[in-house]
Amino acid sequence: MEFVRINHIEDPLFADMHGLMGRIFPAEEVLSFDLWKEPLEDPGIRVFVAVHEGKVVGATEYRYYEDDNVAMTDFTIIGEPGLGIGAFLAQQRQLDLQQVASEAGKELFGMFAEIYDPYRIEHHEFGGIKPMDPFVRREVLSHLGYRKLDFPYIHPSWNNDGEAVSELDFCFLAYDPATQSLPGSMIEKFLRRYYAVLAQKPEAWEQMITQVGQRSQVSLLPL
């Protein structure tokens, strides 16, 4: 299996990846095809696909922010069961992020991720791919060390229509197990920067961001 980076919207592998996203994720979680041009060309956004026998069978997008020494897993897609795609993507992503942080003279502090709450997303089948089932994914991420940040989380729809999406938790993987909380100001800074690309944001999101930013620390809870 190959771990191949995509840098341009014209790459044929991107069309395969975007089609895979559309089959797996709800529509409000998928950025439209044309709007991917700038993210793919942004050196700070890392989009890789898992290619097996010439076919895109998985994908992951993530990014690293040197100033706060943290990463964000945007998504991980497992397109077929029984190929070890999830483990392959996680391992390759981790090696790549460690290299990126090392080049910045740092040791990666941790990684954010939005994780579906299976009790609030039961209506979606995620393409019928069992490894993508929210119950399975949440348990896997818990085993990897992700923990839920203690605040009611919503995010702006990637349809850029100003709708609030509330079926996920905002989580963090701290590589130092002694880390039990994060500064609220750090979370606010991160989310404002992360969602700056979306012009339309719900008022509920603005309120959530402001409230989190006013907290000195936000606890990390078990998933």
Contacts in CASP RR format, 6 or more apart in sequence:
PFRMAT RR
TARGET T0000
AUTHOR 0000-0000-0000
METHOD contacts of the structure
MODEL  1
MEFVRINHIEDPLFADMHGLMGRIFPAEEVLSFDLWKEPLEDPGIRVFVA
VHEGKVVGATEYRYYEDDNVAMTDFTIIGEPGLGIGAFLAQQRQLDLQQV
ASEAGKELFGMFAEIYDPYRIEHHEFGGIKPMDPFVRREVLSHLGYRKLD
FPYIHPSWNNDGEAVSELDFCFLAYDPATQSLPGSMIEKFLRRYYAVLAQ
KPEAWEQMITQVGQRSQVSLLPL
1 50 0 8 1.000
1 51 0 8 1.000
1 52 0 8 1.000
1 57 0 8 1.000
1 83 0 8 1.000
1 85 0 8 1.000
1 88 0 8 1.000
2 50 0 8 1.000
2 51 0 8 1.000
2 52 0 8 1.000
3 48 0 8 1.000
3 49 0 8 1.000
3 50 0 8 1.000
3 88 0 8 1.000
3 89 0 8 1.000
3 92 0 8 1.000
4 13 0 8 1.000
4 48 0 8 1.000
4 49 0 8 1.000
4 50 0 8 1.000
4 51 0 8 1.000
5 46 0 8 1.000
5 47 0 8 1.000
5 48 0 8 1.000
6 13 0 8 1.000
6 14 0 8 1.000
6 17 0 8 1.000
6 40 0 8 1.000
6 47 0 8 1.000
6 48 0 8 1.000
6 49 0 8 1.000
7 40 0 8 1.000
7 41 0 8 1.000
7 47 0 8 1.000
8 14 0 8 1.000
8 40 0 8 1.000
8 41 0 8 1.000
9 33 0 8 1.000
9 34 0 8 1.000
9 36 0 8 1.000
9 37 0 8 1.000
9 40 0 8 1.000
11 40 0 8 1.000
13 49 0 8 1.000
13 51 0 8 1.000
13 56 0 8 1.000
14 36 0 8 1.000
14 40 0 8 1.000
14 47 0 8 1.000
15 33 0 8 1.000
16 49 0 8 1.000
16 55 0 8 1.000
16 56 0 8 1.000
17 47 0 8 1.000
17 49 0 8 1.000
17 56 0 8 1.000
17 58 0 8 1.000
17 59 0 8 1.000
17 77 0 8 1.000
18 30 0 8 1.000
18 33 0 8 1.000
18 36 0 8 1.000
20 56 0 8 1.000
20 58 0 8 1.000
20 59 0 8 1.000
20 77 0 8 1.000
20 79 0 8 1.000
21 30 0 8 1.000
21 59 0 8 1.000
21 75 0 8 1.000
21 77 0 8 1.000
22 30 0 8 1.000
23 127 0 8 1.000
24 77 0 8 1.000
24 79 0 8 1.000
24 126 0 8 1.000
24 127 0 8 1.000
24 129 0 8 1.000
24 132 0 8 1.000
25 75 0 8 1.000
25 77 0 8 1.000
25 126 0 8 1.000
26 124 0 8 1.000
27 159 0 8 1.000
28 157 0 8 1.000
28 158 0 8 1.000
28 159 0 8 1.000
28 163 0 8 1.000
28 165 0 8 1.000
29 75 0 8 1.000
29 158 0 8 1.000
29 165 0 8 1.000
30 158 0 8 1.000
31 39 0 8 1.000
31 158 0 8 1.000
39 45 0 8 1.000
39 47 0 8 1.000
39 197 0 8 1.000
40 47 0 8 1.000
44 63 0 8 1.000
44 64 0 8 1.000
45 61 0 8 1.000
45 63 0 8 1.000
45 74 0 8 1.000
46 61 0 8 1.000
46 62 0 8 1.000
46 63 0 8 1.000
46 64 0 8 1.000
46 96 0 8 1.000
46 100 0 8 1.000
47 59 0 8 1.000
47 60 0 8 1.000
47 61 0 8 1.000
48 59 0 8 1.000
48 60 0 8 1.000
48 61 0 8 1.000
48 89 0 8 1.000
48 92 0 8 1.000
48 93 0 8 1.000
48 96 0 8 1.000
49 56 0 8 1.000
49 58 0 8 1.000
49 59 0 8 1.000
50 56 0 8 1.000
50 57 0 8 1.000
50 58 0 8 1.000
50 59 0 8 1.000
50 85 0 8 1.000
50 88 0 8 1.000
50 89 0 8 1.000
51 57 0 8 1.000
52 80 0 8 1.000
52 83 0 8 1.000
52 85 0 8 1.000
57 78 0 8 1.000
57 79 0 8 1.000
57 80 0 8 1.000
57 83 0 8 1.000
57 85 0 8 1.000
58 77 0 8 1.000
58 78 0 8 1.000
58 79 0 8 1.000
58 80 0 8 1.000
58 85 0 8 1.000
58 86 0 8 1.000
58 89 0 8 1.000
59 75 0 8 1.000
59 76 0 8 1.000
59 77 0 8 1.000
59 89 0 8 1.000
60 73 0 8 1.000
60 74 0 8 1.000
60 75 0 8 1.000
60 76 0 8 1.000
60 77 0 8 1.000
60 89 0 8 1.000
60 93 0 8 1.000
61 73 0 8 1.000
61 74 0 8 1.000
61 75 0 8 1.000
62 71 0 8 1.000
62 72 0 8 1.000
62 73 0 8 1.000
62 74 0 8 1.000
62 93 0 8 1.000
62 97 0 8 1.000
62 111 0 8 1.000
63 71 0 8 1.000
63 72 0 8 1.000
63 74 0 8 1.000
64 70 0 8 1.000
64 71 0 8 1.000
64 97 0 8 1.000
64 100 0 8 1.000
64 101 0 8 1.000
64 104 0 8 1.000
64 108 0 8 1.000
65 71 0 8 1.000
65 72 0 8 1.000
65 190 0 8 1.000
65 193 0 8 1.000
66 101 0 8 1.000
66 104 0 8 1.000
66 106 0 8 1.000
68 109 0 8 1.000
68 186 0 8 1.000
68 189 0 8 1.000
68 190 0 8 1.000
69 101 0 8 1.000
69 104 0 8 1.000
69 106 0 8 1.000
69 107 0 8 1.000
69 108 0 8 1.000
69 109 0 8 1.000
69 110 0 8 1.000
70 108 0 8 1.000
70 109 0 8 1.000
70 110 0 8 1.000
70 111 0 8 1.000
70 112 0 8 1.000
70 190 0 8 1.000
71 97 0 8 1.000
71 108 0 8 1.000
71 110 0 8 1.000
71 111 0 8 1.000
71 112 0 8 1.000
72 111 0 8 1.000
72 112 0 8 1.000
72 113 0 8 1.000
72 190 0 8 1.000
72 194 0 8 1.000
73 93 0 8 1.000
73 111 0 8 1.000
73 112 0 8 1.000
73 113 0 8 1.000
76 86 0 8 1.000
76 89 0 8 1.000
76 90 0 8 1.000
76 93 0 8 1.000
77 132 0 8 1.000
78 85 0 8 1.000
78 86 0 8 1.000
78 89 0 8 1.000
78 129 0 8 1.000
78 131 0 8 1.000
78 132 0 8 1.000
79 85 0 8 1.000
79 129 0 8 1.000
79 131 0 8 1.000
79 132 0 8 1.000
80 129 0 8 1.000
81 129 0 8 1.000
81 130 0 8 1.000
81 131 0 8 1.000
85 131 0 8 1.000
86 131 0 8 1.000
90 144 0 8 1.000
97 108 0 8 1.000
97 111 0 8 1.000
98 108 0 8 1.000
101 107 0 8 1.000
101 108 0 8 1.000
107 175 0 8 1.000
108 175 0 8 1.000
109 174 0 8 1.000
109 175 0 8 1.000
109 176 0 8 1.000
110 172 0 8 1.000
110 173 0 8 1.000
110 174 0 8 1.000
110 175 0 8 1.000
111 172 0 8 1.000
111 173 0 8 1.000
112 170 0 8 1.000
112 171 0 8 1.000
112 172 0 8 1.000
112 173 0 8 1.000
112 190 0 8 1.000
113 141 0 8 1.000
113 146 0 8 1.000
113 171 0 8 1.000
113 172 0 8 1.000
113 173 0 8 1.000
114 153 0 8 1.000
114 155 0 8 1.000
114 168 0 8 1.000
114 169 0 8 1.000
114 170 0 8 1.000
114 171 0 8 1.000
115 137 0 8 1.000
115 138 0 8 1.000
115 141 0 8 1.000
115 146 0 8 1.000
115 148 0 8 1.000
115 168 0 8 1.000
115 169 0 8 1.000
115 171 0 8 1.000
115 223 0 8 1.000
116 134 0 8 1.000
116 137 0 8 1.000
116 138 0 8 1.000
116 167 0 8 1.000
116 168 0 8 1.000
116 169 0 8 1.000
117 134 0 8 1.000
117 138 0 8 1.000
117 167 0 8 1.000
117 168 0 8 1.000
117 169 0 8 1.000
118 133 0 8 1.000
118 134 0 8 1.000
118 135 0 8 1.000
118 138 0 8 1.000
120 166 0 8 1.000
120 167 0 8 1.000
121 134 0 8 1.000
121 167 0 8 1.000
122 134 0 8 1.000
126 132 0 8 1.000
126 133 0 8 1.000
126 134 0 8 1.000
130 136 0 8 1.000
131 137 0 8 1.000
138 223 0 8 1.000
139 223 0 8 1.000
141 171 0 8 1.000
141 223 0 8 1.000
142 222 0 8 1.000
142 223 0 8 1.000
144 173 0 8 1.000
145 173 0 8 1.000
146 171 0 8 1.000
146 172 0 8 1.000
146 173 0 8 1.000
146 223 0 8 1.000
147 171 0 8 1.000
147 172 0 8 1.000
147 173 0 8 1.000
147 174 0 8 1.000
147 220 0 8 1.000
147 221 0 8 1.000
147 222 0 8 1.000
147 223 0 8 1.000
148 169 0 8 1.000
148 170 0 8 1.000
148 171 0 8 1.000
148 220 0 8 1.000
148 221 0 8 1.000
148 222 0 8 1.000
148 223 0 8 1.000
149 169 0 8 1.000
149 170 0 8 1.000
149 171 0 8 1.000
149 172 0 8 1.000
149 182 0 8 1.000
149 187 0 8 1.000
149 218 0 8 1.000
149 219 0 8 1.000
149 220 0 8 1.000
149 221 0 8 1.000
150 218 0 8 1.000
150 219 0 8 1.000
150 220 0 8 1.000
150 221 0 8 1.000
151 170 0 8 1.000
151 208 0 8 1.000
151 211 0 8 1.000
151 212 0 8 1.000
151 215 0 8 1.000
151 218 0 8 1.000
152 166 0 8 1.000
152 208 0 8 1.000
153 166 0 8 1.000
153 168 0 8 1.000
153 169 0 8 1.000
153 170 0 8 1.000
153 208 0 8 1.000
154 164 0 8 1.000
154 165 0 8 1.000
154 166 0 8 1.000
154 202 0 8 1.000
154 204 0 8 1.000
154 205 0 8 1.000
154 208 0 8 1.000
155 164 0 8 1.000
155 165 0 8 1.000
155 168 0 8 1.000
155 170 0 8 1.000
155 191 0 8 1.000
155 195 0 8 1.000
155 205 0 8 1.000
156 162 0 8 1.000
156 163 0 8 1.000
156 164 0 8 1.000
156 165 0 8 1.000
156 195 0 8 1.000
156 198 0 8 1.000
156 200 0 8 1.000
156 201 0 8 1.000
156 202 0 8 1.000
156 205 0 8 1.000
157 163 0 8 1.000
157 164 0 8 1.000
157 165 0 8 1.000
158 198 0 8 1.000
160 198 0 8 1.000
160 199 0 8 1.000
160 200 0 8 1.000
161 200 0 8 1.000
162 198 0 8 1.000
162 200 0 8 1.000
162 201 0 8 1.000
162 202 0 8 1.000
163 202 0 8 1.000
164 202 0 8 1.000
164 204 0 8 1.000
164 205 0 8 1.000
169 223 0 8 1.000
170 187 0 8 1.000
170 191 0 8 1.000
171 223 0 8 1.000
172 182 0 8 1.000
172 220 0 8 1.000
174 220 0 8 1.000
179 220 0 8 1.000
180 219 0 8 1.000
180 220 0 8 1.000
181 217 0 8 1.000
181 218 0 8 1.000
181 219 0 8 1.000
181 220 0 8 1.000
182 217 0 8 1.000
182 218 0 8 1.000
182 220 0 8 1.000
183 216 0 8 1.000
183 217 0 8 1.000
183 218 0 8 1.000
184 212 0 8 1.000
184 213 0 8 1.000
184 214 0 8 1.000
184 215 0 8 1.000
184 216 0 8 1.000
184 217 0 8 1.000
184 218 0 8 1.000
185 213 0 8 1.000
187 212 0 8 1.000
187 213 0 8 1.000
187 218 0 8 1.000
188 209 0 8 1.000
188 210 0 8 1.000
188 212 0 8 1.000
188 213 0 8 1.000
191 209 0 8 1.000
191 212 0 8 1.000
192 209 0 8 1.000
195 201 0 8 1.000
195 205 0 8 1.000
212 218 0 8 1.000
END
